[in-house]
């Protein structure tokens, strides 16, 4: 009986940054749970590959190649969808620099992709969601992909901290505004996960060892562990959870 609440059959989920890393893992996990997918990324080759995997789970999948920071393009993609029930707001990036050496162009790029693009995609998907006449009955779910760095500070992470703390605040505000539509909004906050984005940082042995010392469980997170948290928050199993964060951080923020 309880496991039925994890079933996402007949739900349609949008996943941004779905070509690689966490976005890819989340899209596949949602398909495994029964959802149909709309996946977005910059690289067509990656999307084709992910789409083939999703279809093995008998889920429908549409994919779109675009830059998440291109508002007009994203608006066109979202507006043409018949319905949206779930959004995984995952696309993002990081450029580690010491605060005193942050380049303005890098700061502005990260704000654009991590904050502004996340806001825009969430708003566009919400407007599509609330058009469904039965929305209050069936509910909806938005997961903004945050980070443990949305809860604590970190070296050479000042801009990323700013982005993710902002995303945490956005999530709480959205959750309050959207509760009347029964659309729940939460964040998932991973510790370091070995993905194409983090792999280059973890090549530095000192950084890798220092990072592991900060994780009480003594290891990096698996992509499947983050994807499992995402599936939980989008399912009816989490129907009373909104405006909060699910930290998949191995105990980093408990210290």
Long-range contacts (C-beta under 8 A, 24 or more apart in sequence): 2-237, 5-235, 5-236, 5-237, 5-239, 6-33, 6-231, 6-232, 6-235, 6-236, 6-237, 7-33, 7-34, 7-235, 8-33, 8-34, 8-35, 8-86, 8-231, 8-234, 8-235, 9-34, 9-35, 10-34, 10-36, 11-35, 11-36, 11-85, 11-86, 11-234, 12-36, 12-37, 12-38, 12-81, 12-82, 12-83, 12-84, 12-85, 12-86, 13-37, 13-38, 13-84, 13-85, 13-86, 13-87, 13-88, 13-234, 14-38, 14-39, 14-40, 14-78, 14-81, 14-84, 14-86, 14-87, 14-88, 14-121, 14-125, 15-39, 15-40, 15-87, 15-88, 15-90, 16-40, 16-41, 16-68, 16-88, 16-89, 16-90, 16-91, 16-121, 17-41, 17-68, 17-90, 17-91, 17-92, 18-46, 18-47, 18-50, 18-63, 18-90, 19-43, 19-46, 19-47, 19-50, 20-46, 20-195, 20-196, 20-197, 21-193, 21-195, 21-196, 21-197, 21-223, 22-90, 22-145, 22-190, 22-193, 22-195, 22-223, 22-226, 22-227, 23-88, 23-90, 23-91, 23-145, 24-50, 24-223, 25-223, 25-224, 25-226, 25-227, 26-88, 26-90, 26-226, 26-227, 26-230, 26-231, 27-54, 27-88, 28-53, 28-54, 28-57, 28-227, 29-224, 29-227, 29-228, 29-230, 29-231, 30-86, 30-88, 30-230, 30-231, 30-234, 31-57, 31-59, 31-61, 32-57, 32-231, 33-231, 33-235, 34-59, 35-59, 35-85, 35-86, 35-234, 36-60, 36-61, 37-61, 37-62, 38-62, 38-63, 38-64, 38-77, 38-81, 38-84, 39-63, 39-64, 40-64, 40-66, 40-68, 40-74, 40-77, 40-91, 41-65, 41-91, 42-66, 42-67, 42-68, 68-113, 68-117, 68-121, 69-112, 69-113, 69-116, 69-117, 71-120, 74-117, 74-120, 74-121, 74-124, 75-120, 75-124, 78-121, 78-124, 78-125, 78-128, 79-124, 79-128, 81-128, 83-128, 83-129, 83-132, 84-125, 84-128, 84-129, 84-140, 85-129, 85-138, 85-139, 85-140, 85-141, 86-140, 86-141, 86-142, 86-143, 86-234, 87-121, 87-122, 87-125, 87-126, 87-141, 87-142, 87-143, 88-143, 88-145, 88-230, 88-234, 89-118, 89-121, 89-122, 89-142, 89-143, 89-144, 89-145, 90-145, 91-117, 91-118, 91-121, 92-118, 92-145, 92-163, 93-197, 94-157, 94-160, 94-197, 95-159, 96-156, 96-157, 96-160, 96-201, 97-156, 97-158, 97-159, 98-155, 98-156, 99-158, 102-158, 102-159, 106-159, 107-159, 110-159, 110-160, 110-163, 111-159, 111-162, 111-163, 114-160, 114-163, 114-164, 114-167, 115-163, 115-166, 115-167, 115-170, 118-144, 118-167, 118-170, 119-170, 122-170, 122-174, 122-185, 126-174, 126-178, 126-183, 129-181, 129-183, 130-181, 130-183, 135-181, 135-182, 135-183, 136-180, 136-181, 136-182, 137-182, 138-182, 139-182, 139-183, 139-184, 139-236, 139-239, 140-178, 140-181, 140-182, 140-183, 140-184, 141-183, 141-184, 141-185, 141-186, 141-233, 141-234, 141-235, 141-238, 142-174, 142-178, 142-183, 142-184, 142-185, 142-186, 143-185, 143-186, 143-187, 143-188, 143-230, 143-233, 143-234, 144-170, 144-171, 144-185, 144-186, 144-187, 145-187, 145-188, 146-171, 146-187, 146-188, 146-189, 146-245, 147-189, 147-190, 148-189, 148-190, 148-191, 148-247, 148-249, 148-252, 148-253, 150-187, 150-189, 150-245, 151-189, 151-245, 151-247, 151-253, 152-252, 152-253, 164-189, 168-245, 171-243, 171-245, 172-243, 175-242, 175-243, 175-244, 176-243, 179-242, 184-233, 184-238, 184-239, 184-241, 184-242, 185-242, 185-243, 186-233, 186-238, 186-241, 186-242, 186-243, 186-244, 186-245, 186-246, 187-244, 187-245, 187-246, 188-226, 188-229, 188-230, 188-233, 188-245, 188-246, 188-248, 189-245, 189-246, 189-247, 189-248, 189-249, 189-253, 190-221, 190-226, 190-248, 190-249, 191-215, 191-220, 191-221, 191-248, 191-249, 191-250, 191-252, 192-220, 192-221, 193-220, 193-221, 193-222, 193-223, 193-226, 194-220, 194-223, 195-223, 214-252, 214-255, 215-249, 215-250, 215-251, 215-252, 216-250, 216-251, 216-252, 216-254, 216-255, 217-250, 217-251, 218-250, 219-250, 220-250, 221-248, 221-249, 221-250
